[in-house]
Every structure is written in C-alpha cells, then in structure tokens.
C-alpha cells in the first residue's frame, strides 16, 4: 500500500520521497523512487532526510510492531524529542504514541496527512459491501462488539473484537488484528460463526492509524470460522477493495460498512 500511494501521488504530478524504517519496511518495494532506509530510533536521520528532500507533507503508512522504549536505542535527536513530549506517550496505547510522534513532526514544521486525504476510494460508505446481510444473531453480535469497543476506546486499547453468539472470543491488544483472529479461531464455539467488528476509537485522529482491512483480513476471518466483518463507514480503510470484496463474496462472508450509532438504533435489541 505505501508503494501504491507513492505511485498515485507521482501520477498526480507531485514529487515523492520515502523514508523506510529498516526493521519494518520491504525496502525493495521502493526501487525507482527517491528513498532512504533508516533504523528505528534514528529519527534524527529521518528528519534530516526529509529536510534535504524539501518534504512538507508526511503520511505514516505501513505495518509496524510497536517498539519498547528500552529497545529503541535512540539517537541524540530522538532522545531529545522523547524528553520534549514526555515518556507518558510510550505508556499509553497506539493512538497515544502516534499522537506524540505527530506532535514532534508538527513542531518541526511538517504537515501530517492521512492516506485517505491523498487517495480516493479507500473508505466505504455505509452499506453491505459483500456477502449475505447479517441475520438477527449476527446483528446482535455486531452490537455487542460495538459496545465492547466503545468501552475500550477511552483507555486506548484496540480497534477490533471478535464476538460469537454473544460471547467475546478475543479483543485486539498489542498483537494486532491478524494474531487476534488466529487466537479467536482456537476459541470458537459450535454453531453459527462469529463476527469481526473493527472500529475507530472515539476521538481517534484518523490521519494516524485508521482501522484497516484487506484480503489477508478476509482470509484470516474465514480460517477462524467467522461469518462476517463489520467496519466503520467512512472511518476505515479497505485496501485492494475490489479484491477484498470479491474474496469475501466468494467465501460467503459479509462485509458490512456501518455507522455504529445508527446501526444500534436501526436494529432491534
């Protein structure tokens, strides 16, 4: 997805410069693009690279594992930045940490953008995107998932939950959605399959870590015995949307894009 975004921006006539984090990025994806690879914790090199390239707008995009503060081995610039924002940003959830990173980048004069601001068609309007409409039991599981995520959001825990027959099988924590789905598969009950509910946290800055699904999510949901996925309308990314929707339809899994508050009002308890 980062490479596709870079190509789209280039096609629009704007220049692109990529800084890839060595521990997470597949640097070969950026062949042919101006780019630099830096290690995690070397934010001083990252900032210097952006300034040398004349970068003004930044997008943070791609899969990463959250580092511990002790494993970061910060350079002098990074250590000073951590001291400036406070270590408390590392003690919270992912949204808290990313807000701290964003604060530092904006203090340096950069404008942080969301991927959805630069590439159209990544979010979906409310509606059934694939598969059969959820039945009454599945709708009840979705409502249960919404309630759980609304309770978790204020303490910045996770964006996703798996519910089956009213039982919460798994809640996303630091392991991420794919690992959570694998865990849920080991806990599934007999009878109708569960649902994955993935929503933005209340007040979440959507520029930083918008809930995302794609073909891998669909594959993992199927492998875990789920019957469908519910996402936040206009506040979730669907990568490779045509392939994602077609794959869900082929497996008979529903993908429902919904407004959580409207869904709770429109479906009977």
C-alpha positions, 0 to 999 in steps of 0.5 A: 500500500505505501508503494501504491500511494507513492505511485498515485501521488507521482501520477498526480504530478507531485514529487515523492520521497520515502523514508523506510524504517529498516526493521519494518519496511520491504525496502525493495518495494521502493526501487525507482523512487527517491528513498532512504532506509533508516533504523528505528530510533534514528529519527534524527536521520529521518528528519534530516532526510526529509529536510534535504528532500524539501518534504512538507507533507508526511503520511505514516503508512505501513505495518509496524510492531510497536517498539519498547522504549528500552529497545529503541536505542535512540539517537541524540535527536530522538532522545531529545524529542522523547524528553520534549513530549514526555515518556507518558506517550510510550505508556499509553496505547497506539493512538497515544504514541502516534499522537506524540510522534505527530506532535514532534513532526508538527513542531518541526514544521511538517504537515501530517496527512492521512492516506485517505486525504491523498487517495480516493476510494479507500473508505466505504460508505455505509452499506453491505459491501459483500456477502449475505446481510447479517441475520438477527444473531449476527446483528446482535453480535455486531452490537455487542462488539460495538459496545465492547469497543466503545468501552475500550476506546477511552483507555486506548486499547484496540480497534477490533473484537471478535464476538460469537453468539454473544460471547467475546472470543478475543479483543485486539491488544498489542498483537494486532488484528491478524494474531487476534483472529488466529487466537479467536479461531482456537476459541470458537464455539459450535454453531453459527460463526462469529463476527469481526467488528473493527472500529475507530476509537472515539476521538481517534485522529484518523490521519494516524492509524485508521482501522484497516482491512484487506484480503489477508483480513478476509482470509484470516476471518474465514480460517477462524470460522467467522461469518462476517466483518463489520467496519466503520463507514467512512472511518476505515480503510479497505485496501485492494477493495475490489479484491477484498470484496470479491474474496469475501463474496466468494467465501460467503462472508459479509462485509458490512460498512456501518455507522455504529450509532445508527446501526444500534438504533436501526436494529432491534435489541 
